[in-house]
Amino acid sequence: MNPSGRRSVRVVGPGRAGRSLLLALGAAGWVVEVPIARGDRLRDAARDVDLLVLATPDAALADVAAEVRPEPGTVVAHLAGSLGLDVLAPHPMRAGLHPLVSLPAPEVGARRLAGGAWFGLAGDPPEALELVRAAVADLGGRSFVVADADRAAYHAAAAIASNHLVALMGQVERVAATAGVPFEAYLDLARGSLANVAQLGPVAALTGPVARGDRATLERHRSALAPDEVATYDALVAAARRLVDDREGPGGADDVGREEA
């Protein structure tokens, strides 16, 4: 701990994520040390800090961690959602600190990190986990622990919830344009649907032609779509059918699906 009695943090790789975290922790009362950028000396990066965060690309994490000399009292953490703690060898105090929010720019990212964000954590030994838990608590956030064996599935769900949702809205924008309808109208519809999911859960929140078994409407949709949009539409009809099956039991949506739509 810093002589001032406050916890201290240094970041290796001050990109959007690294700088977002530094700004947020600094505002929360942590002592923020000068970050280490590409080309800087890494050997002593873990010296005289409580937490060293490696905010480098996932593929570089193991090499960067290996260049840093281990310090017995310093927790070395990464921000990677899909990787376990093994990439941080040989450090004795290792942790994962993955923010479950998008960080498009440092100032925006810092506000999001300090706005009740969720974090997926890992830590070994327990003291390392407790330090990253303390960081989340200081940010006013919420956290859960993800075992190394589950991190790929955890991160896949994160990509679906964020990146794939953005890709889906890209399709909405393209299809809406063919009908001359403003994209903004569908954004309000999407916000309402997400609010329904938050209140009711995905199974109960599903409405529309798949939910009511309206095969004719599905056929009209497919005929109106450009050929390169149909595969995505069909895949999502199949995903919606799974929700109907969950609601009604096996066979509850036998008249709906790609092969019949």
C-alpha positions in Angstrom: 0.0 0.0 0.0 1.2 3.5 -0.8 2.7 5.5 2.2 -0.4 7.7 2.1 -2.4 4.6 3.1 -4.2 4.5 -0.2 -4.0 1.6 -2.6 -1.9 2.1 -5.7 -2.2 0.9 -9.3 -0.1 1.0 -12.4 -1.2 0.0 -15.9 0.9 -1.6 -18.7 -0.8 -0.7 -22.0 -2.6 2.7 -21.6 -5.1 2.2 -24.4 -8.8 2.8 -24.0 -9.4 0.1 -21.4 -6.3 0.9 -19.4 -6.8 4.6 -19.3 -10.5 4.2 -18.5 -9.5 2.1 -15.4 -6.9 4.5 -14.3 -9.2 7.5 -14.5 -11.9 5.6 -12.6 -9.7 4.3 -9.9 -8.0 7.7 -9.5 -11.4 9.3 -9.0 -12.1 6.6 -6.4 -9.1 7.5 -4.3 -6.4 5.2 -5.6 -2.9 6.4 -6.2 -2.4 6.2 -10.0 1.2 5.6 -11.0 2.6 6.6 -14.4 1.5 4.0 -17.0 3.9 2.0 -19.0 3.5 2.2 -22.8 4.8 0.1 -25.7 8.6 0.3 -25.8 9.0 1.2 -22.1 11.1 -0.9 -19.8 8.8 -3.6 -18.2 11.1 -5.3 -15.8 10.3 -3.2 -12.7 6.6 -2.5 -13.6 5.4 -4.4 -10.5 7.6 -2.6 -8.1 6.0 -0.4 -5.3 2.4 -0.8 -6.4 -0.5 -2.9 -5.0 -2.0 -3.7 -8.3 -0.4 -3.9 -11.8 -2.9 -4.2 -14.6 -1.8 -5.6 -17.9 -4.1 -3.9 -20.4 -2.4 -5.3 -23.5 -3.9 -7.3 -26.3 -4.8 -10.9 -25.2 -2.2 -12.4 -27.5 0.6 -10.4 -25.9 -0.4 -11.0 -22.2 1.9 -14.0 -21.6 4.9 -12.4 -23.1 4.4 -9.1 -21.3 3.8 -10.9 -17.9 7.0 -12.9 -18.4 9.0 -9.7 -18.9 7.9 -8.2 -15.6 9.9 -9.3 -12.5 7.6 -10.8 -9.9 7.1 -8.8 -6.7 5.8 -10.8 -3.7 3.3 -8.1 -2.6 2.0 -7.0 -5.9 -1.1 -8.4 -7.6 -0.7 -8.7 -11.3 -4.0 -8.7 -13.1 -5.3 -8.8 -16.7 -8.5 -7.4 -18.2 -9.1 -10.4 -20.6 -12.5 -11.9 -20.4 -11.7 -15.2 -22.1 -8.3 -16.0 -20.5 -7.4 -17.7 -17.2 -4.7 -16.9 -14.7 -2.1 -19.2 -16.3 -1.0 -16.4 -18.8 0.2 -14.4 -15.8 2.9 -16.9 -14.8 5.4 -16.6 -13.0 3.7 -14.0 -10.7 2.7 -15.3 -7.3 -0.3 -13.0 -7.0 -2.5 -13.2 -10.0 -6.0 -11.9 -10.8 -8.5 -11.3 -13.6 -10.4 -8.0 -13.6 -12.8 -8.0 -16.6 -15.2 -5.1 -16.9 -18.5 -6.2 -18.4 -19.0 -2.9 -20.1 -17.9 -1.4 -23.4 -15.1 1.2 -23.1 -15.1 3.3 -26.3 -13.0 6.2 -24.9 -11.2 6.8 -21.6 -13.6 9.5 -20.3 -16.7 7.6 -21.3 -15.2 4.3 -20.0 -14.3 5.8 -16.7 -17.9 7.0 -16.1 -19.2 3.6 -17.0 -16.7 1.8 -14.7 -17.8 4.0 -11.9 -21.5 3.7 -12.7 -22.3 0.4 -11.0 -20.6 -1.8 -13.7 -20.4 -5.6 -13.4 -16.9 -7.2 -13.4 -15.9 -10.8 -13.9 -13.2 -11.6 -11.4 -10.6 -14.3 -10.7 -7.8 -14.5 -8.3 -5.1 -16.7 -6.8 -4.3 -16.8 -3.9 -7.3 -15.5 -2.1 -5.5 -12.2 -1.2 -5.3 -11.4 -4.9 -9.0 -12.0 -5.4 -9.7 -9.7 -2.4 -7.7 -6.9 -3.9 -9.6 -6.9 -7.2 -12.8 -7.2 -5.2 -11.8 -4.1 -3.3 -11.1 -2.3 -6.5 -14.6 -3.1 -7.7 -16.1 -2.0 -4.4 -14.2 1.3 -4.5 -15.7 1.9 -8.0 -19.2 1.2 -6.7 -19.4 -1.8 -9.0 -20.7 -5.4 -8.7 -18.8 -8.6 -9.3 -18.8 -12.3 -9.6 -16.0 -14.9 -9.8 -15.5 -16.9 -13.0 -13.4 -20.1 -12.9 -10.7 -20.4 -15.5 -12.5 -23.4 -17.1 -15.6 -21.2 -17.6 -14.0 -18.1 -18.9 -14.4 -18.8 -22.6 -18.1 -19.4 -22.2 -18.5 -16.3 -20.0 -16.8 -14.2 -22.6 -18.8 -15.7 -25.4 -21.9 -14.6 -23.6 -20.5 -11.2 -23.3 -19.7 -11.0 -27.0 -23.2 -12.1 -27.8 -24.8 -9.6 -25.5 -22.7 -6.7 -26.8 -21.0 -7.3 -30.2 -23.6 -9.5 -31.7 -26.4 -7.2 -30.5 -24.6 -4.4 -32.4 -24.3 -6.6 -35.5 -28.0 -7.4 -35.2 -28.9 -3.7 -35.1 -26.8 -3.2 -38.2 -29.1 -5.6 -40.0 -32.1 -3.8 -38.6 -30.7 -0.5 -40.1 -30.1 -2.1 -43.5 -33.6 -3.7 -43.8 -35.3 -0.6 -42.5 -33.6 1.4 -45.2 -35.2 -0.8 -47.9 -38.6 0.2 -46.5 -37.7 3.9 -46.1 -38.3 3.8 -42.4 -36.0 5.7 -40.0 -33.6 3.5 -38.0 -34.4 5.6 -34.8 -37.9 4.2 -34.7 -36.5 0.7 -34.3 -34.0 1.8 -31.6 -37.0 2.7 -29.4 -38.5 -0.7 -30.2 -35.3 -2.5 -29.2 -35.0 -0.5 -26.0 -38.5 -1.6 -25.1 -37.7 -5.2 -25.8 -34.6 -5.1 -23.6 -36.7 -3.6 -20.8 -39.1 -6.5 -21.2 -36.3 -9.0 -21.0 -35.0 -7.3 -17.8 -38.4 -7.4 -16.2 -39.7 -10.8 -17.4 -36.7 -12.8 -18.7 -36.1 -13.9 -22.3 -38.7 -16.7 -22.4 -41.6 -14.6 -21.2 -40.5 -11.5 -23.1 -40.7 -13.0 -26.6 -43.5 -11.7 -28.8 -44.0 -11.7 -32.5 -44.6 -14.2 -35.3 -42.4 -17.0 -33.9 -44.1 -16.7 -30.5 -47.6 -17.0 -31.9 -46.7 -19.6 -34.6 -47.5 -17.3 -37.5 -45.9 -19.2 -40.3 -47.4 -17.0 -43.1 -45.8 -13.8 -41.7 -42.4 -15.5 -41.5 -42.7 -16.5 -45.1 -43.5 -12.9 -46.1 -40.5 -11.6 -44.1 -38.1 -14.0 -45.9 -39.5 -13.1 -49.3 -38.9 -9.4 -48.6 -35.3 -9.7 -47.5 -32.3 -9.4 -49.7 -30.6 -12.8 -50.2 -27.7 -11.9 -48.1 -29.9 -11.1 -45.1 -31.9 -14.4 -45.1 -29.3 -16.6 -43.3 -29.2 -14.3 -40.3 -32.9 -14.0 -40.2 -33.3 -17.8 -40.3 -30.8 -18.3 -37.5 -32.6 -15.9 -35.3 -36.0 -17.5 -36.1 -34.4 -20.8 -34.9 -33.1 -19.0 -31.7 -36.6 -17.6 -31.1 -38.0 -21.1 -31.6 -35.8 -22.4 -28.7 -37.4 -19.8 -26.4 -40.9 -21.0 -27.5 -39.9 -24.6 -26.8 -38.7 -23.6 -23.4 -42.0 -21.8 -22.7 -44.3 -24.6 -24.1 -42.2 -27.7 -23.8 -40.9 -29.9 -26.7 -43.1 -29.6 -29.8 -44.6 -26.4 -28.7 -43.5 -24.6 -31.8 -43.6 -27.4 -34.3 -45.1 -25.2 -37.0 -42.4 -22.6 -36.8 -38.8 -22.7 -37.9 -36.3 -22.3 -40.7 -37.3 -25.4 -42.6 -41.0 -24.2 -42.7 -40.6 -20.4 -42.6 
